[in-house]
Amino acid sequence: MRILITGASGCIGQYITEALITQTEHDLFLFVRTPSKLTVDPQQRQGVHLVQGDLRDLSPLQDLLPTLDVVILTAAAWGGKNAMAINFEQTCALLQQLDPQRCQRVFYFSTASILTRQMTPLPEAATLGTAYIRSKYQCLQAIEKLPVGDRVVELFPTMVFGGGIDGKRPSFITKGMQQVLKWLWLARFFRVEASFHFVHARDIGQVVLYLIEHPEYPVPRRVALGNPAITVNDLLTQLCQGRNLRWYGLIPLTPALVNMFIKLFRIQMSPWDYFCLNYRNFTYDTILNPQQLGLTPYCGTVADLLRCHR
C-alpha cells in the first residue's frame, strides 16, 4: 500500500511513522516541514520517501495524492492565524484531491475536547474554543460530506503523553506532567471532582498500525483514543503512592478556589479554559486502546506514567 503521513515529526506522527517503518513494508510518504526533526531514520529500509513542505501549500503533494491507498492526517496548527487555514481549509482541500476509487481509508486526527460524552460535537467548542479548537470543530462538520467521507475514521486523542525519556519529541501534556510531579507535595492536600482519559502516543501508533493491517476490524467512525477513564483523585492517589507520599485530599478544589489561584498567580485564561474548568468530566462512551485489540500497552496505567517520567 501507498501511505501518506502528515506531521510525521510531531508527537503522535513520530510514533506512527516509527511503527510503520519498522513493522511494515508499505510505501510510506512522510510529509514534513523540517526533515531534521524526524526522530526515526527514514533510510533504514527502502520504500520510505520524504516530502518536504507545509500544509499551507499542497503543490508538493499534487501528483501523489491521487495515487494513495491510505492517508494519516496528524499535522495541525496549534493556534494563531494559520489554525483555520491549515486545520480546516487545507485539510479539506487535501482530502478533495484523493481518488475515491483508490483511497481505502483516511485516519483523521482531531481532539476529544470537541466532543460530548456521546461522541457528538460539543457546541461550546464552536463558540468558546480557541482557534485550534474551533478549526477542528469546523473540519469535523465538513469532512464527512467529502467524496472520501465514507472512508474517514475520525480519531480523537484524549490527554496525550509521549516523548521525553525515549528521545522523541515530548507532548504538551508530558511537559506539564513534570510540573505536576514537582508540586505533588502540595497537590496531595486537594481533591478534585473531575475525570478524564489519557493515552501515550506510542500506544496510538500501535492502534493505527493495527487498524491498517486489519481493515476488517469494525472500528467506529468516531472513536476516542484513551485508556479507561480515571478520576483526578485516583490519579493523585496513585501518583503519591508512586512517590511514597500520602494523599490527603482534605481541601475541595472548588471553582471559587480555582479562581483565587488564577488571580493570585496571574494565570492567563481564555474563555475555553474557563469552560473546561467547569466542564470537568472529559470522558467518552466510545474509546479504543491497545488492550481492546489484544495488544500489550506501552502506557496503560498511572504506574506506567511514572515510569515514563522518571
Salt bridges, closest charged atoms under 4 A:
GLU18 OE2 - LYS168 NZ 3.05
GLU18 OE1 - ARG202 NH1 3.21
ASP54 OD2 - ARG56 NH2 3.09
ASP69 OD1 - ARG102 NE 2.93
GLU144 OE2 - ARG221 NE 3.27
GLU144 OE2 - ARG222 NH2 3.05
ASP150 OD1 - ARG151 NH2 3.05
GLU154 OE2 - ARG221 NE 3.55
GLU154 OE1 - ARG222 NE 2.93
ASP166 OD2 - ARG202 NH2 3.23
GLU213 OE2 - HIS26 NE2 2.69
ASP285 OD1 - ARG117 NE 2.93
ASP304 OD1 - ARG307 NH2 3.42
